[in-house]
Amino acid sequence: MESIDVWQKRPHIQAYTIADMGNEKREEGRYRQAIEHYNTALYLNPHLADIPESHRN
């Protein structure tokens, strides 16, 4: 079984954290930064469903 540290470094897992940062930026009205975070999250995990469709490229 892998350690939590190894698991957290998987790109598709990191994508969730980055998407959450995008949500925070969106709530702050920092839309350009939010989109950058969403794009990075989608790059790491194209199947990420937590990003609103309107924020996808």
PDB file of N, CA, C and O in Angstrom:
ATOM      1  N   MET A   1       0.842  -1.169   0.000  1.00  0.00           N
ATOM      2  CA  MET A   1       0.000   0.000   0.000  1.00  0.00           C
ATOM      3  C   MET A   1       0.895   1.243   0.000  1.00  0.00           C
ATOM      4  O   MET A   1       1.882   1.303   0.734  1.00  0.00           O
ATOM      5  N   GLU A   2       0.548   2.224  -0.821  1.00  0.00           N
ATOM      6  CA  GLU A   2       1.367   3.433  -0.900  1.00  0.00           C
ATOM      7  C   GLU A   2       1.040   4.401   0.235  1.00  0.00           C
ATOM      8  O   GLU A   2      -0.058   4.391   0.792  1.00  0.00           O
ATOM      9  N   SER A   3       2.018   5.227   0.556  1.00  0.00           N
ATOM     10  CA  SER A   3       1.815   6.198   1.633  1.00  0.00           C
ATOM     11  C   SER A   3       0.936   7.348   1.143  1.00  0.00           C
ATOM     12  O   SER A   3       0.767   7.544  -0.060  1.00  0.00           O
ATOM     13  N   ILE A   4       0.388   8.093   2.077  1.00  0.00           N
ATOM     14  CA  ILE A   4      -0.465   9.231   1.738  1.00  0.00           C
ATOM     15  C   ILE A   4       0.339  10.288   0.986  1.00  0.00           C
ATOM     16  O   ILE A   4      -0.198  10.965   0.110  1.00  0.00           O
ATOM     17  N   ASP A   5       1.620  10.434   1.320  1.00  0.00           N
ATOM     18  CA  ASP A   5       2.467  11.412   0.631  1.00  0.00           C
ATOM     19  C   ASP A   5       2.601  11.084  -0.849  1.00  0.00           C
ATOM     20  O   ASP A   5       2.543  11.976  -1.696  1.00  0.00           O
ATOM     21  N   VAL A   6       2.778   9.822  -1.154  1.00  0.00           N
ATOM     22  CA  VAL A   6       2.888   9.401  -2.549  1.00  0.00           C
ATOM     23  C   VAL A   6       1.549   9.591  -3.253  1.00  0.00           C
ATOM     24  O   VAL A   6       1.504  10.074  -4.384  1.00  0.00           O
ATOM     25  N   TRP A   7       0.487   9.223  -2.604  1.00  0.00           N
ATOM     26  CA  TRP A   7      -0.857   9.349  -3.181  1.00  0.00           C
ATOM     27  C   TRP A   7      -1.182  10.801  -3.499  1.00  0.00           C
ATOM     28  O   TRP A   7      -1.721  11.096  -4.566  1.00  0.00           O
ATOM     29  N   GLN A   8      -0.857  11.722  -2.570  1.00  0.00           N
ATOM     30  CA  GLN A   8      -1.170  13.132  -2.763  1.00  0.00           C
ATOM     31  C   GLN A   8      -0.391  13.757  -3.908  1.00  0.00           C
ATOM     32  O   GLN A   8      -0.807  14.787  -4.440  1.00  0.00           O
ATOM     33  N   LYS A   9       0.722  13.164  -4.298  1.00  0.00           N
ATOM     34  CA  LYS A   9       1.536  13.707  -5.386  1.00  0.00           C
ATOM     35  C   LYS A   9       1.078  13.249  -6.768  1.00  0.00           C
ATOM     36  O   LYS A   9       1.614  13.701  -7.780  1.00  0.00           O
ATOM     37  N   ARG A  10       0.106  12.371  -6.815  1.00  0.00           N
ATOM     38  CA  ARG A  10      -0.422  11.931  -8.112  1.00  0.00           C
ATOM     39  C   ARG A  10      -1.110  13.109  -8.796  1.00  0.00           C
ATOM     40  O   ARG A  10      -1.907  13.804  -8.165  1.00  0.00           O
ATOM     41  N   PRO A  11      -0.817  13.345 -10.076  1.00  0.00           N
ATOM     42  CA  PRO A  11      -1.398  14.497 -10.768  1.00  0.00           C
ATOM     43  C   PRO A  11      -2.918  14.557 -10.710  1.00  0.00           C
ATOM     44  O   PRO A  11      -3.486  15.632 -10.517  1.00  0.00           O
ATOM     45  N   HIS A  12      -3.583  13.419 -10.874  1.00  0.00           N
ATOM     46  CA  HIS A  12      -5.048  13.474 -10.883  1.00  0.00           C
ATOM     47  C   HIS A  12      -5.610  13.786  -9.497  1.00  0.00           C
ATOM     48  O   HIS A  12      -6.752  14.234  -9.389  1.00  0.00           O
ATOM     49  N   ILE A  13      -4.833  13.560  -8.435  1.00  0.00           N
ATOM     50  CA  ILE A  13      -5.248  13.942  -7.089  1.00  0.00           C
ATOM     51  C   ILE A  13      -4.959  15.423  -6.862  1.00  0.00           C
ATOM     52  O   ILE A  13      -5.781  16.133  -6.282  1.00  0.00           O
ATOM     53  N   GLN A  14      -3.803  15.891  -7.313  1.00  0.00           N
ATOM     54  CA  GLN A  14      -3.461  17.307  -7.189  1.00  0.00           C
ATOM     55  C   GLN A  14      -4.476  18.189  -7.910  1.00  0.00           C
ATOM     56  O   GLN A  14      -4.703  19.332  -7.512  1.00  0.00           O
ATOM     57  N   ALA A  15      -5.078  17.669  -8.956  1.00  0.00           N
ATOM     58  CA  ALA A  15      -6.050  18.447  -9.730  1.00  0.00           C
ATOM     59  C   ALA A  15      -7.210  18.925  -8.857  1.00  0.00           C
ATOM     60  O   ALA A  15      -7.718  20.027  -9.065  1.00  0.00           O
ATOM     61  N   TYR A  16      -7.632  18.127  -7.895  1.00  0.00           N
ATOM     62  CA  TYR A  16      -8.738  18.528  -7.025  1.00  0.00           C
ATOM     63  C   TYR A  16      -8.359  19.731  -6.155  1.00  0.00           C
ATOM     64  O   TYR A  16      -9.165  20.642  -5.962  1.00  0.00           O
ATOM     65  N   THR A  17      -7.153  19.729  -5.643  1.00  0.00           N
ATOM     66  CA  THR A  17      -6.689  20.856  -4.836  1.00  0.00           C
ATOM     67  C   THR A  17      -6.597  22.114  -5.679  1.00  0.00           C
ATOM     68  O   THR A  17      -6.984  23.195  -5.234  1.00  0.00           O
ATOM     69  N   ILE A  18      -6.090  21.979  -6.881  1.00  0.00           N
ATOM     70  CA  ILE A  18      -5.958  23.131  -7.777  1.00  0.00           C
ATOM     71  C   ILE A  18      -7.333  23.646  -8.184  1.00  0.00           C
ATOM     72  O   ILE A  18      -7.533  24.857  -8.279  1.00  0.00           O
ATOM     73  N   ALA A  19      -8.272  22.755  -8.425  1.00  0.00           N
ATOM     74  CA  ALA A  19      -9.637  23.175  -8.759  1.00  0.00           C
ATOM     75  C   ALA A  19     -10.270  23.918  -7.586  1.00  0.00           C
ATOM     76  O   ALA A  19     -10.995  24.892  -7.788  1.00  0.00           O
ATOM     77  N   ASP A  20     -10.003  23.466  -6.366  1.00  0.00           N
ATOM     78  CA  ASP A  20     -10.511  24.170  -5.186  1.00  0.00           C
ATOM     79  C   ASP A  20      -9.928  25.580  -5.098  1.00  0.00           C
ATOM     80  O   ASP A  20     -10.625  26.522  -4.722  1.00  0.00           O
ATOM     81  N   MET A  21      -8.653  25.719  -5.445  1.00  0.00           N
ATOM     82  CA  MET A  21      -8.051  27.056  -5.462  1.00  0.00           C
ATOM     83  C   MET A  21      -8.742  27.922  -6.513  1.00  0.00           C
ATOM     84  O   MET A  21      -8.938  29.119  -6.304  1.00  0.00           O
ATOM     85  N   GLY A  22      -9.106  27.321  -7.632  1.00  0.00           N
ATOM     86  CA  GLY A  22      -9.859  28.050  -8.653  1.00  0.00           C
ATOM     87  C   GLY A  22     -11.208  28.499  -8.139  1.00  0.00           C
ATOM     88  O   GLY A  22     -11.652  29.610  -8.432  1.00  0.00           O
ATOM     89  N   ASN A  23     -11.862  27.646  -7.375  1.00  0.00           N
ATOM     90  CA  ASN A  23     -13.155  28.022  -6.783  1.00  0.00           C
ATOM     91  C   ASN A  23     -12.998  29.211  -5.842  1.00  0.00           C
ATOM     92  O   ASN A  23     -13.833  30.115  -5.832  1.00  0.00           O
ATOM     93  N   GLU A  24     -11.931  29.209  -5.054  1.00  0.00           N
ATOM     94  CA  GLU A  24     -11.682  30.323  -4.136  1.00  0.00           C
ATOM     95  C   GLU A  24     -11.465  31.623  -4.911  1.00  0.00           C
ATOM     96  O   GLU A  24     -12.004  32.669  -4.549  1.00  0.00           O
ATOM     97  N   LYS A  25     -10.674  31.545  -5.976  1.00  0.00           N
ATOM     98  CA  LYS A  25     -10.419  32.741  -6.790  1.00  0.00           C
ATOM     99  C   LYS A  25     -11.715  33.236  -7.430  1.00  0.00           C
ATOM    100  O   LYS A  25     -11.950  34.441  -7.506  1.00  0.00           O
ATOM    101  N   ARG A  26     -12.540  32.322  -7.883  1.00  0.00           N
ATOM    102  CA  ARG A  26     -13.816  32.705  -8.499  1.00  0.00           C
ATOM    103  C   ARG A  26     -14.699  33.421  -7.486  1.00  0.00           C
ATOM    104  O   ARG A  26     -15.318  34.437  -7.805  1.00  0.00           O
ATOM    105  N   GLU A  27     -14.757  32.896  -6.271  1.00  0.00           N
ATOM    106  CA  GLU A  27     -15.569  33.519  -5.224  1.00  0.00           C
ATOM    107  C   GLU A  27     -15.058  34.909  -4.855  1.00  0.00           C
ATOM    108  O   GLU A  27     -15.833  35.769  -4.437  1.00  0.00           O
ATOM    109  N   GLU A  28     -13.741  35.128  -5.013  1.00  0.00           N
ATOM    110  CA  GLU A  28     -13.136  36.429  -4.740  1.00  0.00           C
ATOM    111  C   GLU A  28     -13.308  37.393  -5.916  1.00  0.00           C
ATOM    112  O   GLU A  28     -12.954  38.568  -5.814  1.00  0.00           O
ATOM    113  N   GLY A  29     -13.847  36.902  -7.020  1.00  0.00           N
ATOM    114  CA  GLY A  29     -13.997  37.729  -8.207  1.00  0.00           C
ATOM    115  C   GLY A  29     -12.740  37.799  -9.052  1.00  0.00           C
ATOM    116  O   GLY A  29     -12.642  38.642  -9.943  1.00  0.00           O
ATOM    117  N   ARG A  30     -11.785  36.937  -8.792  1.00  0.00           N
ATOM    118  CA  ARG A  30     -10.523  36.913  -9.540  1.00  0.00           C
ATOM    119  C   ARG A  30     -10.642  35.848 -10.633  1.00  0.00           C
ATOM    120  O   ARG A  30     -10.036  34.779 -10.562  1.00  0.00           O
ATOM    121  N   TYR A  31     -11.437  36.178 -11.631  1.00  0.00           N
ATOM    122  CA  TYR A  31     -11.852  35.211 -12.641  1.00  0.00           C
ATOM    123  C   TYR A  31     -10.703  34.714 -13.514  1.00  0.00           C
ATOM    124  O   TYR A  31     -10.638  33.526 -13.830  1.00  0.00           O
ATOM    125  N   ARG A  32      -9.814  35.592 -13.899  1.00  0.00           N
ATOM    126  CA  ARG A  32      -8.693  35.165 -14.748  1.00  0.00           C
ATOM    127  C   ARG A  32      -7.837  34.128 -14.023  1.00  0.00           C
ATOM    128  O   ARG A  32      -7.450  33.120 -14.615  1.00  0.00           O
ATOM    129  N   GLN A  33      -7.543  34.368 -12.757  1.00  0.00           N
ATOM    130  CA  GLN A  33      -6.760  33.411 -11.976  1.00  0.00           C
ATOM    131  C   GLN A  33      -7.540  32.113 -11.755  1.00  0.00           C
ATOM    132  O   GLN A  33      -6.962  31.026 -11.755  1.00  0.00           O
ATOM    133  N   ALA A  34      -8.841  32.236 -11.569  1.00  0.00           N
ATOM    134  CA  ALA A  34      -9.671  31.039 -11.406  1.00  0.00           C
ATOM    135  C   ALA A  34      -9.593  30.175 -12.649  1.00  0.00           C
ATOM    136  O   ALA A  34      -9.433  28.958 -12.556  1.00  0.00           O
ATOM    137  N   ILE A  35      -9.705  30.799 -13.811  1.00  0.00           N
ATOM    138  CA  ILE A  35      -9.649  30.039 -15.069  1.00  0.00           C
ATOM    139  C   ILE A  35      -8.291  29.373 -15.235  1.00  0.00           C
ATOM    140  O   ILE A  35      -8.212  28.240 -15.708  1.00  0.00           O
ATOM    141  N   GLU A  36      -7.226  30.060 -14.854  1.00  0.00           N
ATOM    142  CA  GLU A  36      -5.891  29.456 -14.939  1.00  0.00           C
ATOM    143  C   GLU A  36      -5.810  28.208 -14.057  1.00  0.00           C
ATOM    144  O   GLU A  36      -5.244  27.194 -14.465  1.00  0.00           O
ATOM    145  N   HIS A  37      -6.367  28.282 -12.870  1.00  0.00           N
ATOM    146  CA  HIS A  37      -6.371  27.115 -11.984  1.00  0.00           C
ATOM    147  C   HIS A  37      -7.228  25.991 -12.578  1.00  0.00           C
ATOM    148  O   HIS A  37      -6.830  24.826 -12.550  1.00  0.00           O
ATOM    149  N   TYR A  38      -8.380  26.334 -13.104  1.00  0.00           N
ATOM    150  CA  TYR A  38      -9.239  25.315 -13.716  1.00  0.00           C
ATOM    151  C   TYR A  38      -8.536  24.641 -14.895  1.00  0.00           C
ATOM    152  O   TYR A  38      -8.597  23.421 -15.045  1.00  0.00           O
ATOM    153  N   ASN A  39      -7.876  25.433 -15.719  1.00  0.00           N
ATOM    154  CA  ASN A  39      -7.175  24.863 -16.875  1.00  0.00           C
ATOM    155  C   ASN A  39      -6.069  23.910 -16.430  1.00  0.00           C
ATOM    156  O   ASN A  39      -5.890  22.842 -17.015  1.00  0.00           O
ATOM    157  N   THR A  40      -5.332  24.301 -15.400  1.00  0.00           N
ATOM    158  CA  THR A  40      -4.278  23.427 -14.877  1.00  0.00           C
ATOM    159  C   THR A  40      -4.881  22.139 -14.324  1.00  0.00           C
ATOM    160  O   THR A  40      -4.371  21.048 -14.577  1.00  0.00           O
ATOM    161  N   ALA A  41      -5.960  22.271 -13.575  1.00  0.00           N
ATOM    162  CA  ALA A  41      -6.611  21.088 -13.008  1.00  0.00           C
ATOM    163  C   ALA A  41      -7.092  20.147 -14.110  1.00  0.00           C
ATOM    164  O   ALA A  41      -6.939  18.930 -14.007  1.00  0.00           O
ATOM    165  N   LEU A  42      -7.666  20.712 -15.153  1.00  0.00           N
ATOM    166  CA  LEU A  42      -8.144  19.874 -16.264  1.00  0.00           C
ATOM    167  C   LEU A  42      -6.994  19.232 -17.028  1.00  0.00           C
ATOM    168  O   LEU A  42      -7.130  18.118 -17.533  1.00  0.00           O
ATOM    169  N   TYR A  43      -5.880  19.916 -17.115  1.00  0.00           N
ATOM    170  CA  TYR A  43      -4.703  19.337 -17.761  1.00  0.00           C
ATOM    171  C   TYR A  43      -4.238  18.106 -16.977  1.00  0.00           C
ATOM    172  O   TYR A  43      -3.904  17.074 -17.559  1.00  0.00           O
ATOM    173  N   LEU A  44      -4.224  18.236 -15.643  1.00  0.00           N
ATOM    174  CA  LEU A  44      -3.779  17.130 -14.799  1.00  0.00           C
ATOM    175  C   LEU A  44      -4.791  15.999 -14.736  1.00  0.00           C
ATOM    176  O   LEU A  44      -4.423  14.831 -14.611  1.00  0.00           O
ATOM    177  N   ASN A  45      -6.073  16.354 -14.824  1.00  0.00           N
ATOM    178  CA  ASN A  45      -7.129  15.343 -14.743  1.00  0.00           C
ATOM    179  C   ASN A  45      -8.285  15.755 -15.656  1.00  0.00           C
ATOM    180  O   ASN A  45      -9.213  16.430 -15.210  1.00  0.00           O
ATOM    181  N   PRO A  46      -8.239  15.355 -16.923  1.00  0.00           N
ATOM    182  CA  PRO A  46      -9.272  15.762 -17.880  1.00  0.00           C
ATOM    183  C   PRO A  46     -10.680  15.286 -17.518  1.00  0.00           C
ATOM    184  O   PRO A  46     -11.663  15.795 -18.057  1.00  0.00           O
ATOM    185  N   HIS A  47     -10.779  14.333 -16.625  1.00  0.00           N
ATOM    186  CA  HIS A  47     -12.085  13.792 -16.248  1.00  0.00           C
ATOM    187  C   HIS A  47     -12.655  14.471 -15.003  1.00  0.00           C
ATOM    188  O   HIS A  47     -13.668  14.035 -14.457  1.00  0.00           O
ATOM    189  N   LEU A  48     -12.002  15.530 -14.565  1.00  0.00           N
ATOM    190  CA  LEU A  48     -12.457  16.229 -13.368  1.00  0.00           C
ATOM    191  C   LEU A  48     -13.828  16.835 -13.616  1.00  0.00           C
ATOM    192  O   LEU A  48     -14.006  17.641 -14.529  1.00  0.00           O
ATOM    193  N   ALA A  49     -14.777  16.450 -12.811  1.00  0.00           N
ATOM    194  CA  ALA A  49     -16.159  16.890 -13.024  1.00  0.00           C
ATOM    195  C   ALA A  49     -16.541  18.066 -12.145  1.00  0.00           C
ATOM    196  O   ALA A  49     -17.632  18.612 -12.308  1.00  0.00           O
ATOM    197  N   ASP A  50     -15.687  18.477 -11.219  1.00  0.00           N
ATOM    198  CA  ASP A  50     -16.037  19.522 -10.264  1.00  0.00           C
ATOM    199  C   ASP A  50     -15.891  20.937 -10.821  1.00  0.00           C
ATOM    200  O   ASP A  50     -16.267  21.902 -10.156  1.00  0.00           O
ATOM    201  N   ILE A  51     -15.362  21.068 -12.009  1.00  0.00           N
ATOM    202  CA  ILE A  51     -15.173  22.381 -12.604  1.00  0.00           C
ATOM    203  C   ILE A  51     -16.400  22.714 -13.444  1.00  0.00           C
ATOM    204  O   ILE A  51     -16.789  21.935 -14.314  1.00  0.00           O
ATOM    205  N   PRO A  52     -17.008  23.868 -13.187  1.00  0.00           N
ATOM    206  CA  PRO A  52     -18.201  24.225 -13.975  1.00  0.00           C
ATOM    207  C   PRO A  52     -17.912  24.237 -15.471  1.00  0.00           C
ATOM    208  O   PRO A  52     -16.845  24.678 -15.897  1.00  0.00           O
ATOM    209  N   GLU A  53     -18.832  23.767 -16.241  1.00  0.00           N
ATOM    210  CA  GLU A  53     -18.666  23.695 -17.692  1.00  0.00           C
ATOM    211  C   GLU A  53     -18.340  25.062 -18.289  1.00  0.00           C
ATOM    212  O   GLU A  53     -17.593  25.152 -19.264  1.00  0.00           O
ATOM    213  N   SER A  54     -18.891  26.114 -17.715  1.00  0.00           N
ATOM    214  CA  SER A  54     -18.658  27.455 -18.245  1.00  0.00           C
ATOM    215  C   SER A  54     -17.216  27.928 -18.069  1.00  0.00           C
ATOM    216  O   SER A  54     -16.819  28.921 -18.679  1.00  0.00           O
ATOM    217  N   HIS A  55     -16.426  27.233 -17.245  1.00  0.00           N
ATOM    218  CA  HIS A  55     -15.040  27.622 -17.009  1.00  0.00           C
ATOM    219  C   HIS A  55     -14.042  26.768 -17.789  1.00  0.00           C
ATOM    220  O   HIS A  55     -12.831  26.914 -17.622  1.00  0.00           O
ATOM    221  N   ARG A  56     -14.539  25.900 -18.621  1.00  0.00           N
ATOM    222  CA  ARG A  56     -13.635  25.025 -19.385  1.00  0.00           C
ATOM    223  C   ARG A  56     -13.334  25.650 -20.746  1.00  0.00           C
ATOM    224  O   ARG A  56     -14.174  26.337 -21.327  1.00  0.00           O
ATOM    225  N   ASN A  57     -12.136  25.402 -21.237  1.00  0.00           N
ATOM    226  CA  ASN A  57     -11.747  25.877 -22.576  1.00  0.00           C
ATOM    227  C   ASN A  57     -12.225  24.911 -23.631  1.00  0.00           C
ATOM    228  O   ASN A  57     -11.997  25.133 -24.820  1.00  0.00           O
TER     229      ASN A  57
END
